[in-house]
Amino acid sequence: MPKKFMKRHLPTPDKIRSIKALHFMGDILHEPNLWHINRHGVARAVLVGVFLCCIPMPLQMVAAAFCAIWMNANLPLSVALVWISNPLTMPPMFYFNYKVGAWLLDRPVLDFEFQLSAEWLSERLVDIGIPLYFGSVVVATVSSVLCYLAIQYLWRRRVRISWRQRQLERSS
């Protein structure tokens, strides 16, 4: 079922080929493994997408696309999973990452206050930025590896169940 759902909602390679803005990439996007829905490609896509959604950075989708190409993961799924961190989920996610980073670095968690001034930013950037990015890397690594392993396990489990059902159907 998840495979059929993904095939229905993800863009096809032919649709991507028709986008003229992507022609500068040449034949890279025509690599079949970037579009196949198999256990390894999907698991790598989940690894890339979940990792990058936890990192506070601009252009997460571009980074996910390049990482998917580099790791030979399912490209559309990698890019789509980055949207786990969207404008609604970013504040709680990044605050959690900040608290994890502050806890691991044994720093006090600062109260939330924000002033739109260069002085405040330069003063607080190190106090907030270091725990935020350290916590983000830790949370991203742990969550992406756990999701990768879960996809591998669940996919194999589903295949085993399907095999058993087919065996039972054949024997009866």
Residue pairs with C-beta under 8 A, 6 or more apart in sequence:
3 37
6 37
6 42
6 77
7 37
10 37
10 76
10 77
10 80
11 76
12 35
13 29
13 30
13 32
13 34
13 35
16 22
16 29
17 29
17 30
22 29
28 69
29 69
29 75
31 69
31 72
33 41
33 72
34 41
34 68
34 69
34 72
34 73
34 74
34 75
35 74
35 75
35 76
36 74
37 74
39 151
39 152
39 155
39 156
41 72
41 73
41 74
42 73
42 74
42 77
42 151
42 155
43 148
43 151
43 152
43 155
44 68
44 71
44 72
44 73
44 74
44 78
44 148
45 68
45 73
45 74
45 75
45 77
45 78
45 81
46 77
46 81
46 144
46 147
46 148
46 151
47 71
47 73
47 144
47 145
47 147
47 148
48 64
48 67
48 68
48 71
48 73
48 78
48 81
48 144
49 64
49 77
49 78
49 79
49 80
49 81
49 82
49 84
50 81
50 84
50 140
50 143
50 144
50 147
51 140
51 141
51 143
51 144
52 60
52 63
52 64
52 67
52 82
52 140
53 60
53 81
53 82
53 83
53 84
53 85
53 93
53 140
54 85
54 93
54 97
54 136
54 139
54 140
54 143
54 144
55 133
55 136
55 137
55 140
56 90
56 94
56 97
56 132
56 133
56 136
57 63
60 82
60 85
61 79
61 82
64 78
64 79
64 81
64 82
65 75
65 78
65 79
67 73
67 78
68 74
68 75
68 78
68 79
69 75
85 93
94 132
94 136
95 112
96 135
96 139
97 132
97 135
97 136
97 138
97 139
98 109
98 128
98 131
98 132
98 135
99 109
99 135
100 135
100 138
100 139
101 107
101 130
101 131
101 132
101 133
101 134
101 135
101 136
101 138
102 108
102 109
102 110
102 131
102 135
103 109
103 135
104 131
104 134
104 135
104 138
105 130
105 131
105 134
107 127
107 131
110 124
110 127
110 128
114 120
